[in-house]
Amino acid sequence: MYQYKLHQQINQLCTFHKLDIAGSDSAFYIRLIANAAALQELYWSIYGSLPAGELKFAELLGLLVKTHQERAASLKSRDLQKEKEGVWFLSNQLTGMSLYVDRFCGNLSNLPGKLDYLQGLGVNFLHLMPVFESPAGESDGGYAVSDFRKVDPRFGTLADLKTVQQRMQQQEMYLMTDIVLNHTSHRHEWAQKAKAGDKTYQDYFYMYNDRAVPDLFDETMPEIFPESAPGNFTFVPECNKWVMTVFHNYQWDLNYTNPAVFVAMLDTIFFYANLGVDILRIDAPAFIWKQLGTTCQNLPQAHQLLRLIKQCVHIAAPGMALLGEAIVAPKEIMKYFGTDAFTAKECDVAYNATQMALQWDALATGDTRVMLAAQQELQQKPFGTTWINYTRCHDDIGLGYDDSMIAAAGYNAYQHRKFLKDYYSGNHPLSDAAGALFSVNPKTQDARISGTLASLCGLEKALELQNNAAIDMAIARILLMQAQSMFLGGIPMLFYGDELGYTNDYSYLNDPGKSYDNRWMHRPVMDWSKAEKREEEGSVESRIFSATQRMIQIRKQLSVLSDLKNCTWLNPHNIHVAGFLRAYNDERVYCLFNFNRKASFITWHAFKEHGRVPVALYDYWSGKTYKVGPDHEYLVLEPYQFCILEPER
Ligand code: GLC
């Protein structure tokens, strides 16, 4: 819609900053004008009623221009290239890895030297866990940031980070970093000023003189870390006030009802955009809006803020995609892709946390029905958006899918979750997993699960027992889990160390800055002599590394594995086997995963229910070709076997 006043304001701004709107700045100008009305409407829906609102909106427009002007020419041409590719992050060519720089290779200056290792594996997209300044001993793995623009000296300098980005860009790799939007460290300058009594900065946080309002909030807000950080508020003796701290007591929640907070954090987002970040991981977006009487999670205003961020980024740094790290209920995760008029206009990418947890569910039970029951929901993801598919990350595994999905498979939700928790914490007679319960809530008995991929799949115990059959079984499970994440559709994201079968590291227990948080057991310190063993044929490292590498190669070979909303789940002919068909134009690939510790049988009819009936199927994984038989004959899948089957032409 044409808006005279707003468009005049933009024109004046562009003239003031000497933009060449008919020449080199024309694409930016068009994006700005085309989206201005939506931008203003979104902003107004949140801050319209505030006296400072208008002033801050002018500041926001200024930020867009400044970001565009400061954006390096190389990044602008990369933006253009991505635009031409269409939705670049849907591609089957992308494979990611998430890593802690210090634990992976010491510091940022060592990272360029490790890019060959990563590329050798097939990884071309890196999520660097937070490297900005965060106080040692109270850093939450870097998610308690005390300076959003200063690289923590233990990782190196900003110049080192820029070098990493440039080297990655030269090697055609993509970079993801975090913006910790919900909170700052209590040692951040804003928090320090608030402690010292500065009212302007006290308004950056949720601060109260007494427990009256905090008590009201606590009535409806769940606890995130009930064991290590119970409650949602912390007393600040320096200023005699209570401050909201949803996560740890050293992480102060930012108050986004204050437009100054929004504009300051948007400025930080643009700082990262202009460093050359390809995907920005928005940490904990579900929490960014608080309202009394609610859980303070997934509120409509949180979505409005994310849409506003998306519009701003689209205008000033269009090549940067946004990942919303919303680890919430399946229906709620889906909303982070945007709804109604904003469908596919909020976060471009989200973690497929539901699918991840369901794979762990199927691995423990050998039954894929709960996973299947969830697909109706997961398939709602809009075209043009994608998942991060993963089996493990730096966080715990939450069994956050719906009770109704468990009930659809005929289980009692409480008993079922109890079984899974017992199974993965090694407290079940049938289990060879070596994990631990994380954040047990004594009131609800809720808990999540910690442990590395390998330990949860049984490798730790199998190695201890030096039991070759058990080692084989654990490796088969590891590969099954990785394969499903790899072929499902979305960007597969490995967690460093899993490509070599790292088991749990219990040394965190000796570090008082970490011992209260057992997620550190699955955050290994890389031992590069162990990595060398990937060259020793037959070693555990070599078996896992080379298989992971081969999966990535197969994925890159088949463009039908791009996320084009082209996944159809097969009918469940055998409850132990999950299967789906990836199809696009003439290309078709059936992917099947046997979650059973025994062989499973699938009628050939399973391949006759979705259009053209194949005569024979070639399995990219085993290299075998199968003739499709009559319905009363079967494809036999060995324990934990998977296959990637293409109809022969
Ligand atoms: C995200 C991070 C997690 C962290 C939390 C608080 O969920 O993944 O590691 O503890 O945010 O910042």
Residues whose N, C-alpha, C, O or C-beta is under 5 A from the ligand:
A	BS01	GLC	D140 Y143 F247 D283 A284 D395
